[in-house]
Amino acid sequence: MHEAAVIDVGSNSVRLVAYRLDGRAMTPFFNEKVMAGLGRHLASTGSLSPVGVEAALRALDRFQTLIDGLGIANVFAVATAAVRDSSDGAAFSERVRRQTGIALRVIDGAEEARLSALGVLAGAPEASGVVGDLGGSSLELVEVTPAGPGRGETWALGPLALMDDEAFDAQRVTLAADRRLSKSKVLARAKRRGDFYAVGGAWRALGRMDQSLRNHPLGVLHHHEMTRLDMLRVADVVSRQSRRSLERLEGAVGRRADSLPYAAIVLERTMALGAFDRVILSSYGLREGLLFEHLAPELRADHPLVAGAEAFGATQPRARAFGRALGAWIEAALAKQPVAFSAARDPILRAAASRLADVGGALHPDHRGEIMFDLVLRAPFAGIAHPERAFLAAALHHRHTRAPPLGEPAYDRLLTDEQRSAAAVLGACLRFGADLSGRSEKILAAFALNLADGRIVLTTDSAHAHLITDQVAKRLEPLAQILGATAEIVTA
C-alpha cells in the first residue's frame, strides 16, 4: 500500500485529494476544496480572475504544506480550462511554481477528456457509451468502451462560460448548448449506443436533487442512475427556483446554486442530442484517471469492486489470504445457482463478499448483521451499481444472521425477491466456510462444497474427518435448508 495526492486547478475550484492506493483500490483519505473562481469573467476578459488568482495561490500554498506534512511523495498537479485558455495562464503557472514549488501540468481539452474517461473506467470497467466532464468553464466529451477511451472534444459550455456576466436565461443557454453540441462528432456517433457517464460537481448536485425528488433509498452518488425523464423533472424544478431558494438547499446543492440552472440545461441537451436513455453519475473522473494511468498493467486488470472490498475488509495478510480462498471455495456450490444480476456480475459480487466476510468479527454479536448491512451499503466502493450494493450489504448481513434486514429501504426497494434469496444463500455459504475452517485457508482447502441434484455435499479426506463434529453437521443444516437441499457429508 502507498499514498498519492492529486491537485486539480479548475475554473471554479482548486482541490487537493490524497489517496491510499492498495492494488487497484483508490481510497481518498483527505479531500479539500477551495472555490477560487479562477475562470469567473474569463469569457469576457480573456484573463483569470485577479481575486481568484489570490485565492488559488493561498489554497495551493496550504496544499503543498499539507502534502509535506503527510509525507506524500507521489503528487500529480494539473490545471485545466481556465489556465489553458486565459492570456495570463502561463504567468499564473510560473507564479505557482515560484511561490509554492508546485509544477502545474496544463492539459488541453482532449487530454482532459481522455483522463476523465480513464477515471470513469477506473470506477466502472464495464462502462460503454460517452463520458462527459462538466467543469467550471468547459465540457469534455469522449467515447468510452471497456477497451479504453476514444478521441475527446472540448466545448465552452461550463457554467462560468455560459454566464458571461448576464442574468440566467433558459432560452439563451439552451440555444447556446444546441448550437455547439450539434457540431459534436462524439454525440453524433453516440445515437442510442450505450449510456452517458456524467462527471463533475454540478452534475452530482443535480443527482442529489433527483435522489430527493424520488425519495431514493440510497444516498450514494457514485453510479446513481437517471433516465432522461428524471433529468427533465430535475431541470424543471431547478428552473422554477430562485437562486436564493437554491442556496437554501442542503450541502453541495446549495453551494452550487448559481451554476445548477446552467448544468441542468447542458445535461438535458447532451442527453437529447446524443439520444441517451440513461445517465450514470461517476464520482471518478480526471483525478482518478491520473492515478489509473500510472498503475501497473496487472493491477489495472483487477476488478475495482473486488480490490476495494479486499482493501476495506482485509487489512492483515492472513485475512486477505482467507478471503481469496473463501471466494474460490464457495464457487463450486454457487456457480450454478439462479442468476441474481448476470452471469458476468454474480461471480464478481461473490468475490467481493468473500473479501468482506470477516469485517464484522470484532463487532458485538447481537448487532453484527445490522451494522454490516449499513457499513457495506455505504462503503467507498467502485464498480458497483446501487441494487448490487444492496445485494452485497444483504449478503454480509446474512453472514451473521438468518433473519432478513427488515425495515431497510434499500433492501426493500432495490432488490427483487430472487436477489434477496440469492443474498441469503451467499451469506449462509460465507458463514459456513468461515466456521468450518476456523478462518484458515489451509484447513478450508481440505474440504469441498458442492450442490447437485438437490444435495449440498461436504467432502473431505480421512485425514481431516475428525474436524467434522456434530457442531459442523448442525451448521451445515441451515445452509441446506436455505438452498432447499438435503445435507450430506462424505469422507473419501
C-alpha positions as CSV (number, residue, x, y, z in Angstrom):
1,M,0.0,0.0,0.0
2,H,1.2,3.5,-0.7
3,E,-0.2,7.0,-1.0
4,A,-0.5,9.6,-3.7
5,A,-2.0,13.1,-4.0
6,V,-3.7,14.9,-6.8
7,I,-4.0,18.7,-7.1
8,D,-6.7,19.8,-9.6
9,V,-6.7,23.5,-10.5
10,G,-10.0,24.0,-12.3
11,S,-12.0,27.0,-13.5
12,N,-14.2,27.1,-10.4
13,S,-12.4,25.2,-7.7
14,V,-8.9,24.2,-6.6
15,R,-8.8,20.8,-4.9
16,L,-6.4,18.5,-3.1
17,V,-7.3,14.8,-2.8
18,A,-4.9,12.4,-1.0
19,Y,-5.4,8.7,-1.7
20,R,-4.4,5.3,-0.2
21,L,-3.6,3.0,-3.1
22,D,-3.9,-0.6,-2.4
23,G,-3.6,-2.5,-5.6
24,R,-6.3,-1.1,-7.9
25,A,-8.3,0.3,-4.9
26,M,-8.2,4.1,-4.6
27,T,-9.4,5.3,-1.3
28,P,-9.4,9.1,-0.6
29,F,-8.4,9.9,3.0
30,F,-8.2,13.7,2.6
31,N,-10.2,15.9,0.4
32,E,-10.2,19.7,0.5
33,K,-11.6,22.2,-2.0
34,V,-11.5,26.0,-2.3
35,M,-14.0,27.7,-4.6
36,A,-11.4,30.1,-6.0
37,G,-13.3,31.0,-9.2
38,L,-10.3,31.4,-11.4
39,G,-12.4,31.3,-14.6
40,R,-15.0,33.8,-13.5
41,H,-15.3,36.5,-16.2
42,L,-12.8,34.7,-18.4
43,A,-15.3,34.7,-21.3
44,S,-15.5,38.5,-21.3
45,T,-12.0,39.5,-20.2
46,G,-9.8,36.6,-21.5
47,S,-7.9,36.7,-18.2
48,L,-8.0,34.9,-14.9
49,S,-9.9,36.5,-12.1
50,P,-7.5,38.5,-10.0
51,V,-9.4,37.7,-6.9
52,G,-9.5,34.0,-8.0
53,V,-5.7,34.0,-8.6
54,E,-5.0,35.1,-5.0
55,A,-7.5,32.6,-3.5
56,A,-6.0,29.8,-5.6
57,L,-2.4,30.7,-4.6
58,R,-3.4,30.7,-0.9
59,A,-5.0,27.3,-1.3
60,L,-2.1,25.9,-3.2
61,D,0.4,27.2,-0.6
62,R,-1.6,25.4,2.1
63,F,-1.9,22.2,-0.1
64,Q,1.9,22.0,-0.5
65,T,2.4,22.3,3.2
66,L,-0.2,19.6,3.9
67,I,1.5,17.3,1.4
68,D,4.8,17.9,3.0
69,G,3.3,17.2,6.4
70,L,1.7,14.0,5.3
71,G,5.0,12.9,3.7
72,I,3.4,12.1,0.3
73,A,6.0,11.7,-2.5
74,N,3.7,10.9,-5.4
75,V,2.0,14.2,-6.4
76,F,0.1,14.9,-9.6
77,A,-0.8,18.6,-10.2
78,V,-2.9,19.6,-13.2
79,A,-4.6,22.7,-14.4
80,T,-7.5,22.7,-16.9
81,A,-9.7,25.1,-18.9
82,A,-9.3,28.4,-17.1
83,V,-5.5,28.3,-17.0
84,R,-5.0,26.9,-20.5
85,D,-7.5,29.3,-22.1
86,S,-6.5,32.5,-20.4
87,S,-4.0,35.0,-21.7
88,D,-2.2,35.1,-18.3
89,G,-2.3,31.3,-17.6
90,A,1.4,30.8,-18.2
91,A,2.2,33.6,-15.8
92,F,-0.1,32.1,-13.2
93,S,1.6,28.7,-13.5
94,E,5.0,30.3,-13.1
95,R,3.9,32.2,-10.1
96,V,2.5,29.0,-8.6
97,R,5.9,27.3,-9.2
98,R,7.9,30.1,-7.6
99,Q,5.6,30.7,-4.6
100,T,4.6,27.1,-3.7
101,G,7.0,24.8,-5.6
102,I,4.1,23.1,-7.3
103,A,4.7,22.4,-11.0
104,L,1.3,22.5,-12.7
105,R,0.8,20.4,-15.8
106,V,-1.6,22.4,-18.0
107,I,-3.6,19.9,-20.1
108,D,-5.6,20.5,-23.2
109,G,-9.2,19.6,-23.7
110,A,-8.6,16.3,-25.5
111,E,-6.2,15.2,-22.7
112,E,-8.7,16.2,-20.1
113,A,-11.4,14.2,-21.8
114,R,-9.1,11.2,-22.0
115,L,-8.1,11.3,-18.4
116,S,-11.7,11.7,-17.3
117,A,-12.7,8.7,-19.3
118,L,-9.8,6.7,-17.8
119,G,-11.2,7.7,-14.4
120,V,-14.7,6.5,-15.2
121,L,-13.2,3.2,-16.3
122,A,-11.2,3.0,-13.1
123,G,-14.5,3.1,-11.2
124,A,-16.7,1.2,-13.8
125,P,-14.6,-1.0,-16.1
126,E,-17.7,-2.2,-18.0
127,A,-18.6,1.4,-19.0
128,S,-19.7,1.8,-22.6
129,G,-21.0,5.0,-24.2
130,V,-19.9,8.6,-23.7
131,V,-18.2,10.3,-20.8
132,G,-19.0,14.0,-20.2
133,D,-17.0,16.0,-17.7
134,L,-18.5,19.4,-16.9
135,G,-16.1,21.8,-15.2
136,G,-16.5,25.5,-14.5
137,S,-15.6,26.7,-18.0
138,S,-15.8,23.7,-20.3
139,L,-17.5,20.4,-21.1
140,E,-15.3,17.5,-22.3
141,L,-16.9,14.6,-24.2
142,V,-15.2,11.3,-25.1
143,E,-16.4,7.9,-26.3
144,V,-15.6,5.1,-23.9
145,T,-15.7,1.3,-24.0
146,P,-14.1,-1.3,-21.7
147,A,-11.2,-1.3,-24.1
148,G,-10.5,2.4,-23.3
149,P,-11.3,6.0,-24.2
150,G,-11.7,7.3,-27.8
151,R,-10.8,10.8,-29.0
152,G,-12.1,13.6,-26.9
153,E,-13.7,17.0,-27.6
154,T,-14.0,20.1,-25.5
155,W,-16.7,22.7,-25.6
156,A,-17.1,26.1,-23.9
157,L,-20.2,25.0,-22.0
158,G,-19.2,25.2,-18.4
159,P,-21.5,27.4,-16.2
160,L,-18.9,30.2,-15.9
161,A,-18.5,30.3,-19.7
162,L,-22.3,30.4,-20.2
163,M,-22.9,33.1,-17.5
164,D,-20.9,35.7,-19.4
165,D,-21.9,38.4,-16.9
166,E,-25.6,38.0,-18.0
167,A,-28.6,37.0,-15.9
168,F,-29.7,33.4,-16.4
169,D,-32.0,33.0,-19.4
170,A,-33.0,29.4,-20.1
171,Q,-33.8,30.0,-23.8
172,R,-30.4,31.7,-24.4
173,V,-28.5,28.9,-22.6
174,T,-30.4,26.2,-24.5
175,L,-29.7,27.8,-27.8
176,A,-26.0,28.1,-26.9
177,A,-25.8,24.5,-25.9
178,D,-27.6,23.3,-29.0
179,R,-25.5,25.4,-31.3
180,R,-22.3,24.0,-30.0
181,L,-23.3,20.4,-29.3
182,S,-24.9,20.0,-32.7
183,K,-21.4,20.0,-34.0
184,S,-20.2,17.3,-31.7
185,K,-18.9,14.2,-33.6
186,V,-18.9,12.2,-30.3
187,L,-22.6,12.8,-29.8
188,A,-23.4,12.2,-33.4
189,R,-21.8,8.8,-33.2
190,A,-23.5,8.0,-29.9
191,K,-27.1,7.7,-31.0
192,R,-28.7,5.1,-28.7
193,R,-25.3,3.4,-28.2
194,G,-24.5,2.9,-24.5
195,D,-25.0,5.3,-21.6
196,F,-23.9,8.8,-20.7
197,Y,-21.5,8.9,-17.8
198,A,-21.6,12.3,-16.0
199,V,-18.6,13.7,-14.2
200,G,-18.4,16.9,-12.3
201,G,-19.6,18.5,-9.1
202,A,-22.6,20.4,-10.6
203,W,-24.0,17.3,-12.2
204,R,-23.5,15.4,-8.9
205,A,-25.6,18.1,-7.2
206,L,-28.3,17.5,-9.8
207,G,-28.1,13.8,-8.9
208,R,-28.6,14.7,-5.2
209,M,-31.7,16.6,-6.2
210,D,-33.0,13.7,-8.1
211,Q,-32.5,11.4,-5.2
212,S,-34.5,13.8,-3.0
213,L,-37.3,14.1,-5.6
214,R,-37.6,10.4,-6.0
215,N,-37.0,9.5,-2.3
216,H,-34.2,7.2,-3.5
217,P,-33.4,4.7,-0.7
218,L,-29.6,5.1,-1.1
219,G,-27.8,8.5,-0.8
220,V,-24.6,7.3,-2.6
221,L,-24.0,9.4,-5.7
222,H,-21.4,7.1,-7.4
223,H,-23.3,5.1,-10.1
224,H,-26.6,6.8,-9.3
225,E,-28.8,6.4,-12.5
226,M,-31.3,8.8,-14.0
227,T,-33.5,8.4,-17.1
228,R,-34.0,11.4,-19.4
229,L,-37.4,11.8,-17.9
230,D,-35.8,12.0,-14.4
231,M,-33.4,14.6,-15.8
232,L,-36.2,16.7,-17.3
233,R,-38.0,16.6,-13.9
234,V,-34.9,17.9,-12.1
235,A,-34.3,20.6,-14.8
236,D,-37.9,21.8,-14.4
237,V,-37.5,22.0,-10.6
238,V,-34.3,23.9,-10.9
239,S,-35.7,26.3,-13.5
240,R,-38.6,27.2,-11.2
241,Q,-36.4,28.0,-8.2
242,S,-34.8,31.4,-7.5
243,R,-31.1,31.5,-6.7
244,R,-32.0,32.3,-3.1
245,S,-34.2,29.2,-2.9
246,L,-31.5,27.0,-4.3
247,E,-29.0,28.4,-1.9
248,R,-31.2,27.3,1.0
249,L,-30.9,23.6,-0.1
250,E,-28.6,21.5,1.9
251,G,-24.9,20.7,1.2
252,A,-23.4,20.8,-2.3
253,V,-26.7,21.6,-3.9
254,G,-27.0,24.9,-2.1
255,R,-23.3,25.8,-2.6
256,R,-23.7,25.4,-6.4
257,A,-26.9,27.5,-6.6
258,D,-25.5,29.8,-9.3
259,S,-24.3,27.0,-11.6
260,L,-27.2,24.5,-11.3
261,P,-29.5,26.0,-13.9
262,Y,-26.8,26.0,-16.5
263,A,-25.6,22.5,-15.6
264,A,-29.2,21.2,-15.8
265,I,-29.7,22.5,-19.3
266,V,-26.4,21.3,-20.6
267,L,-27.0,17.8,-19.2
268,E,-30.5,17.6,-20.6
269,R,-29.4,18.9,-24.1
270,T,-26.4,16.5,-24.1
271,M,-28.8,13.6,-23.4
272,A,-31.2,14.7,-26.1
273,L,-28.6,15.3,-28.8
274,G,-26.9,12.0,-28.0
275,A,-30.2,10.1,-27.7
276,F,-29.2,8.7,-24.4
277,D,-31.9,6.9,-22.4
278,R,-29.8,6.9,-19.2
279,V,-27.2,9.0,-17.4
280,I,-25.0,7.4,-14.8
281,L,-23.2,9.6,-12.3
282,S,-19.5,8.9,-11.7
283,S,-17.6,10.1,-8.7
284,Y,-14.5,9.0,-10.5
285,G,-13.0,11.3,-13.1
286,L,-9.9,13.3,-14.0
287,R,-8.1,12.8,-10.7
288,E,-8.7,9.0,-10.6
289,G,-7.7,8.9,-14.3
290,L,-4.3,10.4,-13.4
291,L,-3.7,7.7,-10.9
292,F,-5.1,4.9,-13.0
293,E,-2.8,5.5,-15.9
294,H,0.2,5.1,-13.6
295,L,-1.0,1.7,-12.3
296,A,0.9,-1.4,-13.3
297,P,-1.0,-3.4,-16.1
298,E,-1.5,-6.4,-13.8
299,L,-3.2,-4.1,-11.2
300,R,-5.4,-2.4,-13.8
301,A,-6.7,-5.9,-14.8
302,D,-8.2,-6.4,-11.4
303,H,-11.8,-5.5,-10.8
304,P,-12.2,-2.4,-8.7
305,L,-15.0,-3.8,-6.6
306,V,-13.0,-6.9,-5.5
307,A,-9.9,-4.8,-5.0
308,G,-11.8,-2.3,-2.9
309,A,-13.5,-4.9,-0.8
310,E,-10.2,-6.5,-0.1
311,A,-8.6,-3.2,0.9
312,F,-11.6,-2.4,3.0
313,G,-12.1,-5.7,4.7
314,A,-8.8,-7.5,4.9
315,T,-6.1,-5.3,6.4
316,Q,-4.0,-8.3,7.5
317,P,-2.2,-10.8,5.2
318,R,-4.0,-13.7,6.9
319,A,-7.4,-12.1,6.4
320,R,-6.6,-11.4,2.7
321,A,-5.4,-15.0,2.1
322,F,-8.6,-16.4,3.7
323,G,-10.9,-14.0,1.8
324,R,-9.4,-15.1,-1.5
325,A,-9.6,-18.8,-0.6
326,L,-13.2,-18.5,0.6
327,G,-14.2,-16.8,-2.6
328,A,-12.8,-19.6,-4.7
329,W,-14.3,-22.3,-2.3
330,I,-17.9,-21.1,-2.5
331,E,-17.9,-21.0,-6.3
332,A,-18.4,-24.8,-6.7
333,A,-21.6,-24.6,-4.6
334,L,-23.0,-21.3,-6.1
335,A,-21.8,-21.2,-9.7
336,K,-25.0,-23.0,-10.9
337,Q,-27.4,-21.1,-8.7
338,P,-30.1,-19.0,-10.4
339,V,-28.6,-15.7,-11.7
340,A,-29.1,-12.8,-9.4
341,F,-27.9,-10.0,-11.7
342,S,-26.0,-11.5,-14.7
343,A,-23.6,-14.4,-15.4
344,A,-20.8,-11.9,-15.6
345,R,-21.7,-9.8,-12.5
346,D,-22.6,-12.5,-10.0
347,P,-19.1,-14.0,-9.6
348,I,-17.7,-10.5,-9.0
349,L,-20.2,-9.8,-6.3
350,R,-19.4,-13.2,-4.7
351,A,-15.7,-12.5,-4.8
352,A,-16.2,-9.1,-3.1
353,A,-18.5,-10.6,-0.5
354,S,-15.8,-13.2,0.4
355,R,-13.2,-10.4,0.9
356,L,-15.6,-8.8,3.4
357,A,-16.6,-11.9,5.2
358,D,-14.8,-11.2,8.4
359,V,-15.1,-7.5,8.7
360,G,-17.8,-7.9,11.4
361,G,-15.8,-10.3,13.5
362,A,-14.9,-7.8,16.2
363,L,-18.4,-6.3,16.4
364,H,-21.0,-7.1,19.1
365,P,-22.6,-10.4,18.2
366,D,-26.1,-9.1,18.7
367,H,-25.7,-6.3,16.2
368,R,-23.2,-7.5,13.6
369,G,-25.8,-8.1,10.9
370,E,-27.4,-4.7,11.0
371,I,-24.0,-2.9,11.4
372,M,-22.6,-4.8,8.5
373,F,-25.6,-4.0,6.3
374,D,-25.2,-0.3,6.8
375,L,-21.4,-0.3,6.6
376,V,-21.3,-2.2,3.3
377,L,-24.2,-0.3,1.7
378,R,-22.3,3.0,2.0
379,A,-18.7,1.8,1.8
380,P,-16.5,3.7,-0.7
381,F,-16.6,1.0,-3.4
382,A,-16.3,1.5,-7.1
383,G,-17.5,-0.8,-9.9
384,I,-20.9,-1.4,-8.3
385,A,-24.5,-0.3,-9.1
386,H,-27.0,0.7,-6.4
387,P,-29.0,-2.6,-6.4
388,E,-25.7,-4.5,-6.3
389,R,-24.7,-2.5,-3.2
390,A,-28.0,-3.5,-1.5
391,F,-27.3,-7.2,-2.5
392,L,-23.7,-7.1,-1.1
393,A,-25.0,-5.5,2.1
394,A,-27.7,-8.1,2.5
395,A,-25.2,-10.9,1.9
396,L,-22.9,-9.6,4.6
397,H,-25.9,-9.2,6.9
398,H,-26.8,-12.8,6.4
399,R,-23.2,-13.8,7.0
400,H,-24.0,-13.1,10.7
401,T,-27.8,-13.8,10.9
402,R,-30.5,-15.7,9.1
403,A,-33.1,-13.0,9.8
404,P,-33.6,-10.6,6.9
405,P,-32.7,-6.9,7.3
406,L,-36.2,-5.8,7.8
407,G,-37.0,-2.1,7.6
408,E,-34.1,-1.3,5.4
409,P,-35.4,0.8,2.4
410,A,-32.5,-0.2,0.1
411,Y,-33.2,-3.9,0.8
412,D,-37.0,-3.5,0.4
413,R,-36.9,-1.3,-2.8
414,L,-33.8,-2.1,-4.7
415,L,-33.8,-5.9,-4.7
416,T,-36.2,-8.4,-6.2
417,D,-37.3,-11.4,-4.2
418,E,-34.9,-13.6,-6.2
419,Q,-32.0,-11.3,-5.4
420,R,-32.9,-11.3,-1.7
421,S,-32.9,-15.1,-1.7
422,A,-29.5,-15.2,-3.5
423,A,-28.1,-12.8,-0.9
424,A,-29.3,-15.1,1.9
425,V,-27.7,-18.1,0.2
426,L,-24.4,-16.3,-0.3
427,G,-24.3,-15.1,3.3
428,A,-25.0,-18.6,4.6
429,C,-22.2,-20.0,2.5
430,L,-19.7,-17.4,3.8
431,R,-20.7,-18.2,7.3
432,F,-20.4,-22.0,6.9
433,G,-17.0,-21.7,5.2
434,A,-15.6,-19.4,7.9
435,D,-17.0,-21.5,10.8
436,L,-15.9,-24.8,9.3
437,S,-12.3,-23.8,8.7
438,G,-11.7,-21.5,11.7
439,R,-10.8,-18.9,9.0
440,S,-7.8,-20.9,7.9
441,E,-7.3,-21.2,4.2
442,K,-5.2,-24.3,4.7
443,I,-8.0,-26.1,6.5
444,L,-10.6,-24.8,4.1
445,A,-8.7,-26.4,1.2
446,A,-9.2,-29.8,2.8
447,F,-12.9,-29.6,2.2
448,A,-15.1,-29.2,-0.9
449,L,-18.7,-28.0,-1.0
450,N,-20.9,-28.9,-4.0
451,L,-24.5,-28.6,-4.8
452,A,-26.1,-31.0,-7.3
453,D,-29.3,-33.0,-7.7
454,G,-30.9,-31.4,-4.7
455,R,-28.0,-32.2,-2.3
456,I,-25.4,-30.0,-0.7
457,V,-22.4,-32.2,-0.2
458,L,-19.5,-31.5,2.1
459,T,-16.5,-33.7,1.2
460,T,-13.1,-34.3,2.9
461,D,-10.5,-37.0,3.2
462,S,-9.9,-39.3,6.1
463,A,-7.0,-37.2,7.4
464,H,-9.4,-34.4,8.1
465,A,-12.5,-36.4,9.1
466,H,-12.0,-35.6,12.8
467,L,-12.8,-31.9,12.0
468,I,-16.4,-32.8,11.1
469,T,-18.0,-32.8,14.5
470,D,-21.7,-32.7,15.4
471,Q,-21.4,-28.9,15.6
472,V,-20.2,-28.8,12.0
473,A,-23.1,-31.0,10.9
474,K,-25.5,-28.7,12.7
475,R,-24.1,-25.7,10.9
476,L,-24.5,-27.4,7.5
477,E,-28.2,-27.9,8.1
478,P,-29.3,-24.2,7.9
479,L,-27.3,-23.9,4.6
480,A,-29.1,-26.9,3.2
481,Q,-32.4,-25.5,4.3
482,I,-32.0,-22.2,2.7
483,L,-30.9,-23.9,-0.6
484,G,-33.9,-26.3,-0.4
485,A,-31.4,-29.2,-0.5
486,T,-30.5,-32.2,1.6
487,A,-27.3,-32.0,3.6
488,E,-24.7,-34.8,3.1
489,I,-21.2,-35.3,4.5
490,V,-18.8,-37.6,2.6
491,T,-15.4,-38.8,3.8
492,A,-13.3,-40.0,0.9
